[in-house]
Amino acid sequence: MKNVHLVCSPELIMLLSRSLEHEGYVISGKHSTLHSFISGFSSKEVDPSSIVIMEGGAGLGTPVKAADIISFMTLIRKYLKHTRLIVQLDPALQTDIEFIRAMVNMNIHDLQFTTEFRGDNLLNWIKEKKTTRDYYHILGKKKGLFSFKGSSTAPAPVPEVEEPLPAPARPVDSLTRPQPAAAAGSGTGAASGRPSNTPRPPAGSAPPRPKPPARTESPAPSEVGTLELLEQSIPVEEQSTPVTGPRILGSNVPLVIGVCGVGGEEDVGAAAFLVAAGLAELGWKPLVCGDDRPEIGSLEQIVFEGEKEDSVSTMFEYEGVTFYRRGYTWDISELLASEFTHIILWLDIHRERKGTSGLELWWNSQIPIMVGNGAMWKYELLKEKLNTLNPFERKRCRLLLENGHQEVLQALKKDFPEIQATLMPAHQDPLYPDKAAVEWVMKLLTVQKKLFRKQTLLWGIAGAVLFVTLLLIGIGFSFVPESR
């Protein structure tokens, strides 16, 4: 079985998964930052037998420093001694000989200096396994049998910290990512690099990470200290800028937008319809997917009124917006290969669903949007929910306030300056947005009006053909001799 573990930004996880699974690979795990990937060693989330494909700067600020990458890779290689690591790096590091030397000396040969993730290139990275020989033209070929050992540079040591800082207890809530609980004795299994058969505790209980028990073998001096101690020495996690455009498997991949309610009682459908109708008004082709939504069922009855029950079509179009029909199961990997420009996932993260959970789909969307009640008397409840997210997660999300007021918006900016919050515009029917609502959608998603719609372009071509035909007919009549 060909297993692959992805360590990249959330907007790439969904897209790369589709490309790899289509070629028969199994995604054994996913992490959006290098920090969370390293934390997965303790919770047994990382399978050492999998191929790891990672962004060299996942979770780090830009520009990424070579020293920061070396610190991460040294720690990763300490616990994944024989795992194959494919690392995508900034092309600027291609001329840093010392950086390449340090990576090669850690047996990390599969270095890809590019800013693009394309399906065919990704498969070539996996098939064409590199060796030290591929870097002779950069590092210089080793001469002599015994010169290799003497000339090799040891990997940069990770400084030890005397006392780890206690991590603040984070309550498990509906807005947080599911955090796996650490099993007893997980430190020993993670440090040895071998998978463990110890069953995990239930996901509902998340006790603080225990210290690993003492080993029976005396560890090497360089490996003294627990994983928690080593984690303190790596750079602080920063929010990376979301990457869209040519970097993600070509330029025709639809943009995935996840919309959910903060507390589960908000009118998420109005927000999803308003965003979709605004995109359609701007000339784009959006698709709305919801799990068994009565609102979508009502539109379905209007579209199919007077017609026989259609048991074949899985979608229908209404006012320029395409909807997945109620009761039909949709697969995100298939939708990513469709011709739609935007995919709007109307999710309920507070309920269970078949397949991938709504919370995971929402987190993996490129633009995760929360809808909250903007009433001042519910502000404390909204604040409590937002406090379950860390600053980096809040910075990535966008919060829409229904029935909101400026004082609520000001309070949010004061308590959560990193979050992007905005008031939803007043609307009588979200499927028929006015000019102000369309401009609000443009600002929310940073999109512009399409210059040429497909339908307008077809009418233009037909008109041009008709004009040329009439012109040729007129020219033909001018050459016909007059009859006597």
N, C-alpha and C positions, 0 to 999 in steps of 0.2 A: 504494500500500500504506500502510495506517495503522499506523505503528509507535509504540509507547509504551515508555518506559523508566521503571521503577519504582524509587524510592528511598524505602524505608519499612522498618519493623521486620519481622523475619523472619516473625512470625505473621500479617502482613498480605499479604506477597508472594504466598503461595499462594492466598489467598482473592481478592485483587484480580485476579490473573492469570486465574482462572476466569471472573470476571464480564466482563472485557474481551475475552478470547478468544471467549466466547459471542457477543459482538456483532461479531465479525469483526476485532478489533484483533490485531496481532502484537506480542508482548512482545520487544523488541529487546535488553533487558538488565535486570539486577536488581542492586541494591546495598542492603544493609541499613543502612548509615550514610552520612552525608554525607562522612566521611573516605574511605571506600572508593570512593565515587562520584568524588571528586576524584582519587584515585589512578588511577582508570580512564582519565583523560585521557591519561596517558603510555602505557598499554598498549593504547590504541585500543579499549577496551571500550565507549565511549560514542559513539553515532552522533548527530552534530549535527542530523540531519534528523528525529530522533524527538521526539515530545512527551514531556516529562519531568514525571511526577507524583510529588511528593515530600512527605514529612512535614517540616515546618519544623524539628523537633527530633529527627530520626532520628539516634540514636547519642549524643544529648546528655542530660545529667541534667535533672531537673525541679526547679523551673520553668525553662523555657528563656528566656534573656535575649534581648531584641531586638537588642542589640549583637552577640551571637554569631551570630545569623541573618544580620545585615547583613554580617559578615565573610565568612561562607560564600558568600552570594549574590554579593558583590563578586568573589570569586575564581572562582566558577562562571561568572559573566557575562563575565569576562575571556577565558575560553577557549571559551565557547559564546555567541558574540555575538548570534546571531539565533535561537537555539533557544527554543521556547516552553516556559516553565516554569509549571506549575500547582502552587502551594504551599499546603498545608493548614497552618493556623496556629491557635494558641490564641485563643478568642474574646476574651480579655483584651487582645490586641494591637489589637483593632478600634478602640479609642479612642486609640491612640498615633499621633498625626498625623505626627510626624516620622519614625516608622518607615515608615508608609505612603508618605510622600513619598519617602523614600530608595529604597523598592522600586519605585515607579512611575518614578522617574528612571533606574532601571536597566532600564527596559522590562519589568518584571515586573508585569503587570497582573492576572493570574489568581490573585488572593488569595482563599482560601476560609477564612473564620473559623468553623470548626466542629470538633467533636470526633468526628464520625461519618463513617464510610466506608460508604456504601450504594451498591448497584449502580446504581440509577436516578440518584442524585445525581451519581455519578462520571461517567456518560455526559453529563449536563447540563453538568458542568464543561468537558468536552472540546468540546461543541457550541457553547456560548455563550461565545465568545471576548470577553474584556473589553478595554477601551481606557482611555486616560487620562480620557475623558469620564465614565466610571463613578465617578470619584473627585472630580468637581467639587464635590459637596455636602460633601466632607470637606476637600479642599485649597483650594477656592475656584477659580472659573473665571478663566482667564488673560484679561486684557483687552489688546487691542492686538496688532499683529503682531509688534512687536519686544520686547514685555515678556516674552514666553515664554522667550526665550533668556536674558534678564538675571535672571529670577526663579528659574530652575531651579537646584536644589541639586545639586552634584556628588556622586557616590557617595563613601562614606567610603573614604579610601585605606587600602591594606593596608600596614602597616609592614614594612620590610625587615629581614632578619636578616643579620648580617655573615657568620657561619659556620654552616652547617647541622650539626646533631648527627648523627653517623653512626648509622644504624639498626642494631641488632644483627642478625646473621645468624640467620635462623630456618630450621631444617632442615625439609625437605619430608618429611612423614610421613603415615601413613594417617589420622590424626585431624584433619589440617589441611584447611582449605578449599583447593580447587585455585587456586593463584596464577598468573595469566598472566605469562609472561616479557616483559620490556620489549625491544622491538626497537631496533636501533641507529637513532639519529636520530629517535626517537619524540617527543622534546621539541619539535622544530620543527613536526611535524605537529599535535601537540596544541595548541600555542600559537596556530597559525594558525586553528584551529577547523575544519579541513577533514579529511575522512576520508582515510586513507592506504591505498594498495594494497600496501604492503610486507608480505610474508607474515610471520607470527609464527614464532618458533623453536619447537621441540617443547616440549610442556608438561612433559616430564620434567626439562628443564634450566631452572633458575631462577637465572641469574647476577645479581649486584647491578646495580641500575639505573644505567646509564652516564649521564654528564653529557651534555646535548644539545650537538651541535656548534655552532660559531659560525655565526651567520646572515650571509648575504651582504648583507642590508639592515640598515641601522642602526636598531635598535629605538628606540621612543619612551622618554623618560626614565622614565615611569611603569611601563614593562614590563621594565626592566632586572632581571635575576635569573631563575633557573630555577624550575621548578615546585616543586622540593625546598625552595628558599628560602621560597617563598610558603606552603608547607604548614606551616612552622614557626610562622607567625603566627596560624593559626586555633586556636580553643579546643581543649583536650585532650578526646579522645573519652571519654565516660562511658557506663556501662551504663544504658540506659533501662529503665524498669519495663515488663515485658510487659503488653500491653493485651488484655483479653478482655472479652466482654460486648457492649453495644450498639454499640461502636465498629466492629466488624468485620462489615459487611454483614448486619446484623440479629442477632437473639438466638438463632435456631434453627440456626446453623451449627455442625456438630460440631467437637469439640475434637480436634486431630490430635496424637497422641503417637508419637514415633519411638523405637524401642528397637534398640540395636545393641551389639555386643561391643567392648570396648576392644582386645583382641588377636586376636579372631577365633576363640578356642577356648572361650569361655564358653558356658554353657547359656542362651542368650538366650531360647529358647522357653519355658523355665520362668518367666522374668520376665514375658514377654508374656502367657502364659496366666494367671499369678497376678493380674496387674493387670486383665485382662479379666474373670476370674471374680469378682474382688472388686467390680468395677463392676456386674456382673450381679446379684450378691447385694444390692447397695445399691439396685437397682431401675432402673438405667440400661440402655441398649441399646448395647453395644459391638460393634465389628466388628474382626476381626483379619485383616490382609492379610500374606501372606508369599510370597516368590518360590520356588515349587516346593519346599515344605518336607515332608519325609517324615513329620514328626509330625502335620501337618494331614492328610496322606494316610491315616494310620492312623485318625484320627477319622472321616474320610470313609467308610472301609470299615465302621466300626461303624454309622454312621447309615444307610447304604444297603445293609446286609446283608440278603440275601434278596430284594432288589428288582432289577429290571432296571437296566442301566446308564442313568443319566440324563445325556443329552447336551445338555440345555437349561439346567438350573439351574447358575448360577455360584456360588451360596452354599449353605450349609447351617447349621443351628443345632444346637448341642450344649450342654446344661446352661445355657441362657439366653444363650450367647455365639454370635454369628454369625461364621462363618469364610468367607473366600474360598477356593474349592476349588483344590486343587493343580493347577497346569498352566494355569489360566485367567489371562489378562492383565487386570489391573485398572488403572484410570485414576483418579488422585487427584482430578482436576477433577470427575468424575462422582460420586465418593464424597462430595465436599463438598456436593453438592446432594441427598444422600440423607437419610433420616429417622433415621439413627443419631446417637446423642448423642456417642460417642467413636469415633475411628478409630485403631487401634493398628497402626502400620507396623513389622513385624518385618523389619529390614533387615540386610544384610551389606555394610558399607561397604568391605570389603577385596576384594570381587569385583565384576566388571563385570556390569551388567544392561542389558536393553533399555530404551530411553527414557531418562528422567532417572536419573542415577546414584544409588546408595543413599546416598552421602555427602551429595549435594545435597538429597535428600528428607529426610534426617535433620536437616540443618541448618535447613531451612525449616519443620520441624514446630514446633508451638507449645510442646511440652514435649519437648525432646531428652533421652533417658535413655540412659546408658551402663551396661553390665554388666561388672564387672571381677572378677577372682579375688581374694578377700580373704585369701589365705594370706600369712603373713609372709615366707615364703621367695621369693615372687614379687613382693614389694613394690617392689623396685628396678625391675623391668620395668614395673610399673604406673606408677611415678613417672616413668619415662622417656617413656612414652606421654602422660601428662598434661602434661608439660613442653612438648609440641609445640603446646599451646593457649595462647593469651594469657589474661591474667586475666579479661577481659571474656567470653570464650568459656567459660571454666571456670565463671564465675559463673552463666551461663545454663543450663548442663547440670546434670543430676542423675545422681549415680553410685550404682549399687546394687552391693553387695559380696556375692557368693555365697560360702558357706563362710568368711565373715569373722569376725573377732574384734574385741573392743573395742580391743586394742592397735593394730591396723591402722587403725581408725577414728581413734584419737587421733593417730597419726602423720600421717594425712591432714590432720586439722584443723591440725596444726602446720606442715606443709609447704605446704598449699594451703588457707588459711583461707577463701577465697572460694567454694570448691566445696561443693555440697550433697550430702554423702555419707551413706548409711544402710545398715544391714545388712539383707539379705533375711531374712524370718522363716523358721523351719524349717517344712517342709511335706512331707507324703508324696505328695500329688498336687496340683499347682498348680490343677487344674480344680475341686477341692473344698476351698476355703480354709476354715479355721476362723475363729472370732470374732476372734482376735488378728490373723490375716492380713488380714481385711477392714478392721479398724481401721487397720492399716498402710497399706493402699491409700487410705483416707480421708485420712490424714495426708500421704501422698506427693503426691497430686493435689489436696489441699485441696477435696474434694468431700464432700457430705452425703448421707444416705440420702433417696431420693425418698419424699415423703410418700404419694403415690398411684401405685402401679403401674398400667399400662394394664389388665392382666388383672384385678387386684383391683378397679379401678374398674368394669369391665364386670360382674363378679359382683355388685358393690354395686348397680348400676343394675338388674340382673335381679332381685335380691332385693327391691329397693324396689317394682318393678312388680308382682311376685308378691304382696307384702304388701298393696299398695293394691287389687289385684284381689280378694283374699280378704276384705278389709275391706268393699269394695263389695258383694260377694256376701252377706256376713253382714248388712249393713244392708238389703239387698233382701229377705232372708228375714224380717227383723223386721217388714216392712210387709205381708207376705202374710197375709190374713185366715184365721183357722182354719176348716177345713171342718166342717160340722155332720154 
